[in-house]
Structure formats: structure tokens, C-alpha cells
Amino acid sequence: MNHSVEIKNLDLSFGAVTVLENLNLDIHKGEFLVLLGSSGCGKSTLLNCIAGLLEVSDGQIWIEGKNVTWEAPSDRGIGMVFQSYALYPQMTVKGNLSFGLKNAKVPKAEIEKRVQRAADVLQIQPLLDRKPGALSGGQRQRVAIGRALVRDVDVFLFDEPLSNLDAKLRADLRVELKRLHQQLENTMIYVTHDQIEAMTLADRIAIMKGGSIMQLGSPDEIYNRPQNLYVADFIGSPSMNFIEGEFDGTHFKAGDMNMEMIGYAYVGSLTPSARRATIGIRPEHVITGELAATAPQRFTATVDLVEPMGSDTLVYATLDGKMFRIRMDGQAKVKPGESLPIGIDPARASLFDTKTEQRL
């Protein structure tokens, strides 16, 4: 497969502080790749290295088959959209869209064509004569995206572009961004700390921690088969339930729990000796109601707290002396203090070595 962006053995240090170390990442042509992680994990730093806004300490960055490690940002064939919109307040929308092209000495007719195309794609034609001060947050962000679009490049970089917007507008623009990618088929690299944005937009997600990529895969792979405890805990809301115990190759045991891991797909080979292990069970994979009796493994939990959320109900319960989260149907009728029969399918669980935190 053709690679649009290749990052090879990338290092970045600020003095004695290493932010990125020996990082490798290949991004396919036309792919929507999301860099996901909490604050300080290095995702925006990596994006700024690709953009040329930060000088790398070592390694190489290739874009569309060209080594751009030491190229200026304007020579890298990229368009960048920032969190802060970065629009010129004294210029109209049309002026903002065309400013960079005028500086690059693009012919007037070509500028007009590109501005009109971007306005059509982003549905901002009625706003072309307005100034940024007369626009809503969502409209400003559309203009900021338009300013990247008119550059007519192969790679677009987005640095948390929706984080300044309210929840509804964020959801609306998320859909528009996905539609935009399907329409343009350009390579897009998108930084966010919002896992919903990552899961809904990405072809692949790179989950980062401490300047390293913890897992790179499709949203489906990351959700269903997290490679380590960090990824398992990071993805999902509410997060995965974890129970520490022992695993002997067939059964997971913790307190009164003795669960035969029927249907669980192991990674690699297993040593027969028992080892400390942590099982992870997503709240939405807990089986409740009449179906609990048909589950491969059955338990009884005590309800502590109920959070009705309309479409579903979050239940905080106690299982074997530990807190256990359960996502139920929105119309579920449960009360604090009552006993709740639950079922677990080991095939949908995740097992991790407690010491290495890697998936078993």
C-alpha cells in the first residue's frame, strides 16, 4: 500500500526532556488517522513535527515520497487547521481563504476557483463577505478548514479543531468532517483527546502515552482487542471493569469468582503455570435481565447507584467486594440495594498479565 506520510525513528527533545523517542508511523494514502491520548502524551508535538513547526532532534519525515525533515512548513504540501481558528479579524471570509494563495502568487482566476470550491464543499457561500467577528464558533471553524482546503494539498493536519465548540456543534461538525474526508479522499491526520471523535472519525487510531504509540489499529480492534491495560482503560465510557486474580491457562480465579475462559482468543502461546492476571469486562458487555441465566458465567451483584441517561442506564454495583459498572437498557428498572443477576461471556472479555500489563 502507498504511504502518504512516513515517520522514521523520530526523536524530539527539549533540553534534557525527551518528548518523542524512536517513533515510527506509516500513514496510508487517503487514510483518516487519529492521534489520541491525554494531555502531555506527545500527540500535538508529533503533529507539529509533521507540519514543520517543530525541529526534530533525530529521524526523518517523508510526505508523498519526499523527505521533508528539514523543509519549511509551506514547502511540505500540507494544510493545517488549528484549535484556535487563527483567522485574520480585519479580513472577510473570502479574504481569509484567499490570503495565503495571494502570497504564493497563485493566479487570480485559480484563487477564485479554489475559494468557490471550498465554499461549496463547506457550505459557507453566504458567509464570504462577513468578517470573523460576525460568525459563530462553528462557522469560524468551517472557514479555518476552508483555508486549509484551498491550498489543494495531499495531506491535511487537524490539531483538536472541535475542542472549542459546544457538544451539539461538535457532533454536527464531526459528521461534516467525515463527509468531507469521503468526498476529498485526502490523507487526514487528526489530533484529539476525545475518544468519541477518534472512534467515529478514524480509519485507524494511534493511542499515545509518554511520547510512544501504545496501540495502532482500527477503532474495532482497539475497542475489542486492546493490547495493554492502558488502552483498555482509556477507551470506553464508562471505562472497563478490572478484576485482579490468577489465570492458570483455562480458568480465571479471583475471590469467589472461578471463570472458565470459554471462547477467549489468546494472544501467542500460554505457559501452563498460573500467573497473576487482570480481567477486563466492558460495562456494555455485562448481560442482565432474563438473558443473564443463559450466559456462560453467572454472578450476582449488589446495586449501589443508578444513573438514568435516557437511552441507557448506568449501574454502579458491587461484585465480589469491588465496584463493578454495568450499562443497561434505558428503561431498566433497578434500585440501590437490590441484588442483580448478571452474566459474563468470557469470549468478550480481555485478559492482561498483571505484571507486564500486556494482553494475554
ABEGO torsion letter per residue (X at the ends): XBBABBBBGBBBBBEABBABBGBBBBBBBGBBBBBBEBBGAGAAAAAAAAAGABBBABEBBBBGGBBAAABBAAAAGBBBBBAAGGBBAABBAAAAAAAAAAAAGBBAAAAAAAAAAAAAAAGAAAAAABBAAABBAAAAAAAAAAAAAAAGBABBBBBGAAAABBAAAAAAAAAAAAAAAAAAGBBBBBBBABAAAAAAABABBBBBBGGBBABBBBAAAAAABBABAAAAAABEOBBBBBBBBBBAGABBBBEABBBBBBGBBBBEBBBABBBBBBBBBBAAABBBEAAAAABABBBBBBBABBBBAGABBBBBBBBGGBBBBBBBBAABBBBBGBBBBBBBBAAABBBBBAAAGBBX
